[in-house]
Amino acid sequence: QVQLVESGGGLVQPGGSLRLSCAASGIDFSASAVNWYRRPPGQEREWVARITRFSGTQYLDSVKGRFTISRDNAKNTVYLQMNALRPEDTAVYYCNAVNSRNLSSWGQGTQVTVSS
């Protein structure tokens, strides 16, 4: 059974940093693309960043230059380093993995709150 567990969320002041982790099990992780999504309060879920199985990366325009997605296949973990955080980054952040057969799995989410 596929399991994705996010961690690293919390409360941070504007301009601060957080690093989210997504630990995967029950999946061929090295052959999977991984996405981060977020759901701001009262809004729809939006895609934030993606890392392919070959470590190619893509980002939502509003986070480019501030967020960095990376992966450690030896640890079956993907990271989202978030710098220069803004109040509008406040959201529940979700990890999503898509394997080589296009089967999609989701984590339970981790809350990020940016506030002074």
N, C-alpha and C positions, 0 to 999 in steps of 0.2 A: 504494500500500500504506500502510495506517495504521500510524503509529509514535508511541508515547508513551514519553517518556524522563523518568524521575523523577531528581531530584538534590536535594542539600541535607541528606541524612541524616548521622548521625554520632553521636559520644559526647558527652553533655552531663550535667552534674550536676543533681540534683533542684532544681527551681525555675528552671532555665534555659530558654532559648528556642532554637528552630530554625525556619527557614523552608524548607519543601519546595517544589519547583517541578516542574511537569509540562508539558513542551514537546511539542506535538502537530504532526504533519505528515500529509499524505495524507487529511485529513478536513475536512469543512465545520465548522470549529471553532466559529464563531459560532452555529451552529444546533444545537450539541451540548450536552447536559447532561454534567457531569463530577462524578464521585464520587471520594472517597478511601476506601480500605479499609485495614485492617491485619490482620496475622496475628501475634499474640503467640507467644512460644516455646511449643510444645506445645499450642497452642489452635487453634480454628477461625478462619477469616477473619471479620472483622466490619466492617460499614459504619461509617464515621466521620463523613463530611460530604458534602454535595451542593451544587452550584450549578447552577441552571437556565440556559437560554439567555438568560433575562431577568434573570439575576443574583439570583434568589431563592435563599435559603440554608436549609439544614436541618443539624442536628447531632445526633450521639449525645449522650444526656443527660450522660454522664460527661465530655464535653469542652466542653460549653456554657460560655461565659464565658472559656475558656482558648484555644480554637482559633478561627481565623478563615479561612474559605475565600474566595478572590477570584479574579477572572479579568481578563486583559488580552487582549482579542480581537485587538488589533493585533500582539501578539507570539505569538498562539496558545499562550498559557501560562496555567495555573491554579496558584495558590499555596495553600499551607496554612501559615499562621503559627501556630506552636505555642508558647504561653507557659505558665509555671508547670508545667513538665513534671514528671511523677511516674514513679517506677519502673514502674508498671503501664502506662505509655504505651510501654514498650519493645516493639518489633514491627518487622516488615518492612511498610512502607507502600507501597500500590499505587494507582496512578492508573487510573481507568476512565472511558472516554468512551462515551456513547450518542448516536448521531446521530439525525436526524429520522426515519429508517426503523427505529429501535430496534435498530440493529446496534451491538454492544458490542465495545470494544477495550480491551486491558490493557497496562500497562507492565510492566517487569521487576522493579520494586520497589526500594526504598532502605531500608537498615537504620537504625533509630533506636534508640539505647541510652541509657537514662537511669539513671545509676549514679554513686555517689560513689566 
